[in-house]
Amino acid sequence: MSVVEPGQTWYLDARSNKSSFSNSKVLYFFSADAYKTYRARMFSDWDTFSIIDSRNLVRLNKGDRVKVIKSKHFEKIYEVELLDGFEKNRNFFVIKKDLINDFKLMEKDNA
C-alpha cells in the first residue's frame, strides 16, 4: 500500500532497537534533515546532502506507532506524531519510503 493520508496510524514492523545506533529506525526532529537524507539516497551523494546531527534523531523500537499529520516536501516527507515511547505525543518527520517499507498501516476498528 503506497497511499499515505493524514489521520492514518502506522506501526513499526521492521526490526529496530532503540539502543542500537547502527540498526535502529529513526524519525527526524526537522523536516529539512529528513529531506536531506532522502536526497542523499536519491543521488548517492552522502557528503553533500546528509550531514545530520544524531542528537536530532529519535530511535524507534519495533511496534512503535505514528499518526500521520501532513505531507511536506512534495509528499516525500511526512510529519507524524509519535504515539509510543519516551518522546510520545511529539511531532517528528519520516521519509515516505521508510514509512512504506518499515511500517504497516493499522486496521481501523469498525466498532
N, C-alpha and C positions, 0 to 999 in steps of 0.2 A: 504494500500500500504506500503510495507516494503523495497522497493528498494530506497536507497538514493545515489544520484550521484552528483559529482561536477557540479556546474553551476545551480543546481535547486534552485528555490526561494520558501520558505515556509513562511506561516503567522501563527501567534499565534491565535488559535481558542479557546483555553481554557480560562476560566475566570481568569483574572490576573489584579492586580492593582499595579503599581509601588510603590505607597506609603504604601502598606500593607506589613509588614515584614513577616507575617505568612502565607499569602495566595497568594504570587506572584510567578510566574515562573521566572527562572533565567538562565543566561548564566554565564560561568566561565571565569575569566581572564587567568587562567592557565589550560592546559590540564591535568596536574597531579592532580589538585583539582577535576576536573570532574571525572577522573578515580578513585580517592579515594572514591568519593560519589557512583559511580557505584559499586565498590567492597563492600562498606558498605551495599548497598541494596542487593547485591547478597548473602552475608554471614551473614547478620543481625548483624554485629559487628561494631556498631557506635563508640565505644570507640577507636578502633584501627585504622580504615580506614578513618574516616571522621572528621578530625579536620581542618576546613576551616574558615579563617577569612572572616566575612561577608562583609568586605570592598573590597574583591576580587570577588564580585558577581555583576552582572548587573541585576536589576529587570526589568521586562518587563510589558507592557500594552497589553491588548488584541488587536490584529490587527498588532502588530509589525512584521516586515518581516526580514528574514535572508536568506542569499545566502550561499549555501554550497561551501566551498573551497576545503577541502580534509579530508580524514579519518585519524584517529590516534588510537593507542592502539587496534590493531586488529579489526578495524571498530566498536568499542564500543563507541568511542568519535569522534565528527566531529568538525573541525574548520569551523567557519561560519563568515560571515561579516554581522554585524547589519546594516540594511538599514533605520531604523527609530529611532527617539528619540535623546536625548542629546548626546549619545555615538555612533551615526551613523557613518558609514564608518570606523569602527574599527573592528578588528578581535577578536573573543571570541571562547569559546568552549561549546558544548552542548552534553549531553548524548544521544545516538541514541534512546533509549527507550522514552525519553522525547520528542524528535523530532517527533517520530512516533505517540505518544499518544496525545500530546498537540498542535501540529502544523498540518496544512493542506498544501499540495502541491498546489502551484498556477498553474492555467492552462496557457499554452503558447498560445499567440495570433498567429493565422495563417495569419495575415495580412502582 
